[in-house]
Every structure is written in C-alpha cells, then in structure tokens.
Amino acid sequence: MANRRTDAESFETLAMPLFNALYNFAHWLTHNREEAEDLVQEAYLKALKGFASFQQGTNFRAWMYRIVRNTFLTSRSGLSVKMTVPLDREEDAIGRPADTPEAVLLARADQQMVQSALERLPVQFREVILLCDVEEMSYQEIAEIIGIPIGTVMSRLSRARKSMRELLAEKMRGASK
C-alpha cells in the first residue's frame, strides 16, 4: 500500500507541471474545450494506471504527450478533426496593445487564415507542427511521442510546413480576387 502511495506521489510530482501544456495540446487536437478536458483527464488516468511501466530516467514529458495523442487517436473514428484557435487577442506579437480597430481586424484575419490552413492539414502533419512549433519540442521528443524515426519527423514537418505555405498562398490568391 505504501508503495502505491509513493508511486502516486511520484506521478503527481512529474505530471502536474505538464497539465497546462497537455491541455493546450489536447485543445488543439479536439477543437473543443470540454473534449480537451475529458481527453486530458482520461490520459492522466491511463498514465497513473500505467505509471509502473514508465521507465525512470526516460523522457516523462514525451511519455505523457504520447498517451494524450494515443488517447485522442483511439477516440476518433475518422480522424477528421477540426481545430480552432481563439481569435480574441488584446496584444500584438511583441506584447503591445493593439492600436486601432483596423489592426485588430487584420490580426484576426491573419489568425483565421492560419487556423483554416491548419484545419485542412491531415492529422499527422498537424500534430508535428503543433508539437514542434507550438509546444517547442525537439525532433527526438516528437519521435518518441509519435513513435516514428527522427527522419520521418523531419520529413513530415517539412511537408506540413510546405502544405501550410501552399494553403496560405491559395487563401491569399483567393482574397485578392
């Protein structure tokens, strides 16, 4: 019994600092606050139950992200999940308050374009962009989470970014007509 309590305390010490980042990742994947909360809760439950199988000294962060990702993937039948980002933005990219209504409108339009392009990406491209560019993970961490070689991570990221550029260029051409 004492060993179980020690495991739970060890798990809590390692897992709780990751909660907000895992929730953000789940929200990006699910496109829904309530689903993201459920996903993270289910992932934490699975991780706690399987904590004995975690190898001490390995990357706990990657292990947790992998559980969230796998839980998400198994909860989806078609994997055609949309996602959104909040469009309410009170500061610009360098932290200053937005100056004019026009600046706010342009910033929202830019965010909508990026959001739309992200929504159109296949899940395997979307997840590498999110893990690399949003969560700022290393290629090694992404490889561990997704369960693919680093070369495949780099290839997917390259193709995902190329697809994003093409989708954004397509949107820009459409907007100028």
Order of alpha helices (4+ residues) and beta strands (2+ residues): alpha-alpha-alpha-alpha-alpha-alpha-alpha-alpha
